[in-house]
Amino acid sequence: MKILVTGGAGFIGSAVVRLAVRRGHEVVNLDALTYAANLENVASVSNSPLYSFEQADIRDREALDRVLDTHKPDAVMHLAAESHVDRSIDGPGAFIETNVTGTYNLLEAARAYWTRSGKPAGFRFHHISTDEVFGSLGETGQFTEETSYDPRSPYSASKAASDHLVRAWHETYGLPVVLTNCSNNYGPFHFPEKLVPVVILNALHGRPIPVYGDGGNVRDWLYVEDHADALLLVLEKGELGRSYNIGGENEAKNIDLVRTICAEMDRLCPENAPHDQLITFVTDRPGHDRRYAIDPDRIRNELGWRPSVTVEEGLRRTVEWYLENQDWWRPLLAREGVGQRLGKA
Ligand SMILES: NC(=O)c1ccc[n+]([C@@H]2O[C@H](COP(=O)([O-])OP(=O)(O)OC[C@H]3O[C@@H](n4cnc5c(N)ncnc54)[C@H](O)[C@@H]3O)[C@@H](O)[C@H]2O)c1
């Protein structure tokens, strides 16, 4: 297949690009190269004849038309987004422009391209979204694909809006779409403003490890390479118009996740143990959702997919990767906003 991946220089998009090329797909990586992007993420495949890159912004309709006509992909996997909840609190405008208007542009460009191409039955538009669109759970329960949307941050509201647009383009224009809503990812190449890399790098530097509120917020954690694997499966085997929840079957309180990372750091850097003495509770994020949990029955029963690594194994690999790849993350610490507390409203 020839796949146009938007956001392929970001964290999850680059995992999709690397895996798709390894599996023999042709990949066109379309990315605007915002603060969150890094072409080093795809360095391992960038010399492959199967890979090409287009610097373009999904808010720019003409650029999208040009890229689609030039490369003539069989499928679009849409991962380009503003993705950091804290930044969405300080500056929601960029989230509306990229996640909502950008998705609208991409849908329209894809619909026009698909129509011009004679509406091939095999064409797919795969929209990648988040479990955050479902809002916050209490102590029990899980999100299914039928759970009502209840987004509570500018980020999750913008992603919810984009999900609605994608479904509408399927129902109204027949665009062949599939959607996925995934839980929190972690793993190599994660931009150092997100929780897992922040904990690793602050522990490494002996700096306070910030934990929001009481640390009792619960997330389901999915290793990014497992997510990429699930996404390619949904692209190939998912039923049209349907959405699939993807989870890691690894629910953990933030504080427990942070302690697990500290224990890994104790093992790998024993001279600075115990790292959990660096844990510092800080003012909570406004509107911080308490608990997310994924019911993975649909993707497990219909497509036979399960995550391959436990959170303990995934975190071990991730901590080792950050310690071994300092050349990757050091330059990113100088990017705007990194290392600062954002989103206090
Ligand atoms: N990170 C998670 O835990 C998680 C979980 C579930 C779903 N998601 C979704 O997966 C997708 C990818 O997330 P991520 O964590 O890899 O994000 P990321 O911030 O690491 O990467 C986003 C990429 O999109 C690009 N981009 C941003 N605005 C663009 C624009 N206007 N035009 C073109 N490119 C643009 C950036 O340059 C960057 O390379 C997002 O849609 C996100 O909502 C993420």
The ligand as a Tripos MOL2 file, in Angstrom:
@<TRIPOS>MOLECULE
LIG
   44    48     1     0     0
SMALL
NO_CHARGES

@<TRIPOS>ATOM
      1 N1          0.3890   10.7900   22.6090 N.am      1 LIG1
      2 C1         -0.6530   10.0790   23.0340 C.2       1 LIG1
      3 O1         -0.5940    9.5010   24.1170 O.2       1 LIG1
      4 C2         -1.8870    9.9570   22.1820 C.ar      1 LIG1
      5 C3         -2.8840    9.0820   22.5810 C.ar      1 LIG1
      6 C4         -3.9890    8.9100   21.7600 C.ar      1 LIG1
      7 C5         -4.1020    9.6050   20.5690 C.ar      1 LIG1
      8 N2         -3.1280   10.4790   20.2100 N.ar      1 LIG1
      9 C6         -3.2720   11.1710   18.9160 C.3       1 LIG1
     10 O2         -2.2620   10.6650   18.0510 O.3       1 LIG1
     11 C7         -1.8280   11.6770   17.1560 C.3       1 LIG1
     12 C8         -0.3250   11.8320   17.2490 C.3       1 LIG1
     13 O3          0.0280   12.1860   18.5790 O.3       1 LIG1
     14 P1          1.5430   12.3970   18.9990 P.3       1 LIG1
     15 O4          1.6320   12.1670   20.4470 O.co2     1 LIG1
     16 O5          2.4190   11.6490   18.0830 O.co2     1 LIG1
     17 O6          1.7030   13.9750   18.7080 O.3       1 LIG1
     18 P2          3.0260   14.8250   18.5010 P.3       1 LIG1
     19 O7          2.7060   16.1670   19.0600 O.co2     1 LIG1
     20 O8          4.2220   14.0860   18.9820 O.co2     1 LIG1
     21 O9          3.1610   14.9400   16.9090 O.3       1 LIG1
     22 C9          2.2840   15.6840   16.1240 C.3       1 LIG1
     23 C10         2.9290   15.9040   14.7650 C.3       1 LIG1
     24 O10         1.9740   16.6220   13.9650 O.3       1 LIG1
     25 C11         2.6430   17.6740   13.3000 C.3       1 LIG1
     26 N3          1.7020   18.7790   13.0890 N.ar      1 LIG1
     27 C12         1.1260   19.5700   14.0350 C.ar      1 LIG1
     28 N4          0.3610   20.5010   13.4600 N.ar      1 LIG1
     29 C13         0.4300   20.2720   12.1200 C.ar      1 LIG1
     30 C14        -0.1610   20.9030   10.9920 C.ar      1 LIG1
     31 N5         -0.9830   21.9740   11.1120 N.pl3     1 LIG1
     32 N6          0.1000   20.4020    9.7680 N.ar      1 LIG1
     33 C15         0.9190   19.3250    9.6080 C.ar      1 LIG1
     34 N7          1.5310   18.7330   10.6300 N.ar      1 LIG1
     35 C16         1.2820   19.1840   11.8830 C.ar      1 LIG1
     36 C17         3.7800   18.0740   14.2350 C.3       1 LIG1
     37 O11         4.8010   18.7530   13.5190 O.3       1 LIG1
     38 C18         4.2010   16.7360   14.8100 C.3       1 LIG1
     39 O12         5.2080   16.1460   14.0310 O.3       1 LIG1
     40 C19        -2.6070   12.9420   17.5440 C.3       1 LIG1
     41 O13        -3.7040   13.0620   16.6730 O.3       1 LIG1
     42 C20        -3.0650   12.6750   18.9620 C.3       1 LIG1
     43 O14        -4.2660   13.3540   19.2190 O.3       1 LIG1
     44 C21        -2.0290   10.6530   20.9750 C.ar      1 LIG1
@<TRIPOS>BOND
     1     1     2 1
     2     2     3 2
     3     2     4 1
     4     4     5 ar
     5     4    44 ar
     6     5     6 ar
     7     6     7 ar
     8     7     8 ar
     9     8     9 1
    10     8    44 ar
    11     9    10 1
    12     9    42 1
    13    10    11 1
    14    11    12 1
    15    11    40 1
    16    12    13 1
    17    13    14 1
    18    14    15 2
    19    14    16 1
    20    14    17 1
    21    17    18 1
    22    18    19 2
    23    18    20 1
    24    18    21 1
    25    21    22 1
    26    22    23 1
    27    23    24 1
    28    23    38 1
    29    24    25 1
    30    25    26 1
    31    25    36 1
    32    26    27 ar
    33    26    35 ar
    34    27    28 ar
    35    28    29 ar
    36    29    30 ar
    37    29    35 ar
    38    30    31 1
    39    30    32 ar
    40    32    33 ar
    41    33    34 ar
    42    34    35 ar
    43    36    37 1
    44    36    38 1
    45    38    39 1
    46    40    41 1
    47    40    42 1
    48    42    43 1
@<TRIPOS>SUBSTRUCTURE
     1 LIG1         1 GROUP 0 **** ****
